[in-house]
């Protein structure tokens, strides 16, 4: 198929930035889809804010500002990252619009998406069942499918470590994803159980007076992986704006049992009592966390179950599943 991928970020990136920490989920998804579609011998064009254009037998990356220069090409499928207006300057048989947020009708209108959406009638691609359930019916009237996602190869190919700090839990999601709630639970209900427990957490903590809460460095993905490899448990309450939680999926791939309150999409990331625990309340969250710290038999069983699942959430499978949707 001849496939067009569209993205209009306000910062520059290209295929060469695949491992860069400047990329967010939307850009990472586009790069991974592009790479796998090319591997499957599809003819793929990318239009985004790339600093250098590439046009050869293997790559077709163009700056988004030149999109209207290609209106003589008829694409089989066009997929836009969160902006229906990008369909204005292309000719395509099928249109798909990826949504990355809880987008109310008011916000859809404010972001100047409604007119383009009604004009182009794209199928919406959401990130999971939770995301699908909260999508506005008006902005879903032309169809909704779940976009299959994968974990980057760098996580799949990482060798697991045996040098684990058995007193270390970790949180790697964004600070605005209920990190304050996690810190409150940690300080008031987990830390008092054992002063040896430590929490490695995404930085920008306000008024942190607990020496056992450690701000981790935000730098390379290699450092992120090293932080995960040395940790025993992944703690993540969840958040109503969390629609997929790639951080939790990366932790699962590196075989960390997860404890969550299941807020937002987090109940989709955990198989309760197999790959982690979905707590019904804060007290259960605390009890599950303590149990995973203290009970080696339980932790080793979950670790074994997680190892069996390694590699199952990959971009090869995700892309093949996407092709079933868009074909």
C-alpha positions in Angstrom: 0.0 0.0 0.0 1.0 3.6 -0.5 0.7 5.1 3.0 1.0 8.7 4.2 1.9 9.5 7.9 1.3 13.1 8.9 2.5 15.0 12.0 2.8 18.7 12.7 4.8 19.1 15.8 6.4 22.5 16.6 9.8 20.9 17.1 12.1 19.2 14.6 12.7 15.5 14.5 13.4 12.8 12.0 14.0 9.0 11.8 17.5 9.6 13.2 16.0 10.8 16.5 14.4 7.5 17.3 16.2 7.1 20.7 16.1 10.8 21.5 14.6 11.8 24.9 13.0 14.9 23.2 10.4 12.6 21.5 7.0 12.1 23.1 4.6 9.2 22.6 3.1 10.6 19.3 6.4 11.0 17.6 7.7 7.7 18.8 4.6 5.9 17.5 5.0 7.5 14.1 8.7 6.5 13.8 8.0 2.9 14.9 5.0 2.6 12.5 7.1 4.0 9.7 10.0 1.6 10.3 7.8 -1.5 10.5 5.6 -0.5 7.5 8.8 -0.1 5.4 10.1 -3.5 6.6 6.8 -5.0 5.4 7.5 -3.5 1.9 4.8 -0.8 2.0 5.5 2.5 0.2 5.5 5.1 3.1 5.7 8.8 3.0 6.2 10.9 6.1 5.4 14.6 6.3 6.5 16.2 9.5 8.7 19.0 10.9 11.9 17.3 9.9 15.2 19.3 9.6 16.5 17.4 6.6 14.4 15.8 3.9 15.2 12.3 2.6 14.1 10.8 -0.7 15.6 7.5 -1.7 14.7 3.8 -2.2 14.3 3.3 1.6 13.1 6.6 3.0 10.7 9.3 2.1 10.6 12.1 4.7 9.5 15.5 3.8 8.9 18.8 5.6 5.2 19.3 6.5 5.3 22.8 4.9 5.7 21.1 1.4 2.7 18.9 1.8 0.7 20.7 -0.8 3.4 20.0 -3.4 2.4 16.3 -3.3 -1.3 16.6 -4.2 -0.8 14.7 -7.4 -0.2 11.5 -5.4 -3.1 9.3 -4.5 -2.5 7.5 -1.2 -4.3 4.3 -0.2 -4.2 5.4 3.5 -3.4 8.6 5.4 -2.8 8.6 9.1 -2.6 11.9 10.9 -1.2 12.5 14.4 -4.0 14.3 16.2 -4.8 17.0 13.5 -7.6 16.4 11.0 -6.6 19.6 9.1 -3.6 17.9 7.7 -5.9 15.9 5.4 -6.7 19.2 3.5 -3.6 19.0 1.2 -3.5 15.3 0.3 -5.6 12.9 -1.8 -6.2 9.5 -0.1 -8.8 6.7 -0.2 -8.9 6.2 3.6 -8.2 8.6 6.5 -7.4 7.8 10.1 -6.9 10.3 12.9 -4.9 9.2 16.0 -6.2 10.7 19.3 -3.8 11.1 22.2 -5.9 12.9 24.7 -9.3 13.1 26.5 -10.8 15.4 23.9 -14.1 16.9 24.9 -16.3 18.4 22.1 -15.5 21.9 23.5 -11.8 21.2 23.2 -12.2 19.7 19.8 -13.9 22.9 18.6 -11.4 25.1 20.4 -8.5 23.3 18.7 -10.1 24.0 15.3 -10.7 20.3 14.6 -14.4 20.0 14.2 -14.8 21.4 10.7 -11.9 19.3 9.3 -13.3 16.3 11.1 -16.7 16.7 9.5 -15.2 17.4 6.1 -12.8 14.4 6.0 -14.8 11.9 8.1 -11.7 10.0 9.4 -11.8 6.9 11.5 -10.5 7.7 15.0 -7.7 5.6 16.4 -7.7 5.6 20.2 -5.1 4.0 22.6 -7.2 1.5 24.5 -10.6 0.4 25.8 -10.6 3.1 28.5 -9.8 5.8 25.9 -12.6 4.4 23.6 -15.1 4.5 26.4 -14.6 8.2 27.2 -14.5 9.4 23.6 -17.3 11.8 22.7 -20.0 10.2 20.5 -20.0 13.3 18.2 -16.2 13.0 17.6 -16.5 9.3 17.0 -19.4 9.2 14.5 -17.3 8.0 11.6 -15.9 5.1 13.5 -13.4 4.3 16.3 -10.7 1.6 16.4 -8.0 0.9 19.0 -4.5 1.6 17.7 -2.2 -1.3 18.5 1.0 -0.1 20.3 4.3 -1.8 21.0 7.3 -1.4 23.1 10.5 -0.2 21.5 13.1 -2.8 20.5 15.6 -1.3 23.0 13.5 -2.6 25.8 12.8 -5.9 24.1 16.5 -6.5 23.5 17.7 -5.6 27.0 19.1 -8.4 29.1 17.5 -8.6 32.5 19.7 -7.9 35.5 20.2 -10.1 38.6 21.5 -7.1 40.5 18.2 -5.9 41.9 17.8 -3.7 44.9 15.1 -5.5 46.9 14.2 -2.4 48.8 13.7 -0.2 45.7 10.4 0.8 44.0 10.3 3.0 41.0 7.8 5.4 39.3 8.8 6.6 35.7 5.6 8.2 34.5 5.1 12.0 34.3 5.0 14.0 37.4 1.5 15.2 36.7 0.2 11.6 36.6 -0.6 11.5 40.3 3.0 11.4 41.5 1.9 13.6 44.4 -0.6 10.9 45.4 2.1 8.2 45.3 4.4 10.3 47.4 1.6 10.9 50.0 0.9 7.2 50.2 4.6 6.4 50.4 5.3 8.9 53.2 2.3 8.2 55.3 1.6 4.5 54.8 4.5 2.6 53.1 7.7 4.2 54.5 6.6 3.8 58.2 6.4 0.0 57.6 10.1 -0.2 56.9 12.7 2.6 56.8 14.8 0.6 54.3 12.3 1.0 51.5 13.3 3.5 48.8 11.3 5.1 46.0 13.1 6.2 42.8 10.8 8.8 41.1 10.5 11.2 38.2 12.0 14.5 39.3 10.4 17.9 40.2 9.3 16.9 43.7 8.0 19.7 45.8 9.3 20.0 49.4 10.7 16.5 49.5 12.0 15.9 53.1 12.2 12.1 52.8 15.8 10.9 52.0 14.4 7.6 50.9 12.5 9.3 48.0 15.2 9.7 45.3 14.8 11.9 42.2 16.0 10.0 39.2 17.9 11.6 36.4 16.0 12.4 33.2 18.6 11.9 30.4 19.0 8.9 28.1 16.7 5.9 27.6 19.7 3.8 28.6 19.6 5.4 32.0 15.9 4.9 32.2 16.4 1.2 31.5 19.2 0.9 34.1 16.9 2.5 36.7 14.2 0.0 35.9 16.5 -3.0 35.8 17.8 -2.4 39.4 14.2 -1.9 40.8 12.0 -4.5 42.4 8.6 -3.0 42.0 6.9 -0.5 39.7 4.4 1.7 41.5 1.9 3.8 39.5 -1.5 4.9 40.9 -2.7 5.9 37.4 -4.5 9.0 36.3 -7.7 9.8 34.4 -5.7 11.4 31.6 -3.5 8.3 31.3 -4.7 6.6 28.1 -2.1 3.9 27.6 0.8 4.4 30.1 3.8 3.4 28.0 5.9 3.7 31.2 4.0 0.8 32.8 4.3 -1.3 29.6 8.1 -0.7 29.5 8.3 -1.8 33.2 6.3 -4.9 32.4 8.7 -5.7 29.5 11.6 -5.5 31.9 9.7 -7.8 34.3 8.8 -5.5 37.2 5.6 -6.5 39.0 3.3 -3.4 39.0 1.1 -2.1 41.7 -1.6 0.3 40.7 -4.9 1.8 41.7 -6.1 1.2 38.2 -7.0 4.8 37.5 -7.4 5.6 33.8 -6.1 2.9 31.6 -3.8 1.3 34.2 -6.2 -1.7 34.8 -5.5 -2.5 31.1 -1.7 -2.7 31.8 -1.9 -5.2 34.6 -3.1 -8.8 34.8 -4.2 -8.9 38.4 -2.3 -11.4 40.6 -0.2 -12.4 37.6 1.8 -9.4 36.4 1.0 -7.2 39.4 -1.9 -6.0 41.5 -4.8 -3.6 40.8 -5.7 -2.2 44.2 -9.3 -1.1 45.0 -8.1 1.6 47.5 -5.0 3.1 49.0 -4.8 0.5 51.8 -4.8 -2.3 49.3 -2.1 -0.5 47.3 0.0 -0.3 50.5 -0.6 -4.0 51.4 0.3 -5.2 47.9 3.4 -3.1 47.8 4.6 -4.4 51.2 3.8 -8.0 50.2 5.9 -7.7 47.0 8.8 -6.2 49.0 8.7 -8.9 51.7 7.5 -12.0 50.0 10.2 -13.4 47.8 8.1 -16.4 46.7 5.3 -14.2 45.4 7.8 -11.8 43.7 9.7 -14.6 42.0 6.4 -16.1 40.7 5.3 -12.8 39.2 8.8 -12.3 37.8 8.6 -15.8 36.2 5.2 -14.9 34.6 6.5 -11.6 33.3 9.5 -13.3 31.7 7.2 -15.6 29.8 5.4 -12.5 28.4 8.6 -10.8 27.2 8.5 -9.6 23.6 4.8 -10.1 23.2 4.0 -6.4 23.0 6.2 -5.4 20.0 5.9 -3.2 17.0 5.9 -6.0 14.5 2.7 -7.4 16.0 1.2 -3.9 16.5 1.8 -2.9 12.9 0.3 -6.2 11.5 -2.7 -5.6 13.7 -2.9 -2.0 12.4 -2.8 -3.2 8.8 -5.9 -5.3 9.5 -7.7 -2.1 10.6 -6.6 0.2 7.7 -6.6 -2.3 4.8 
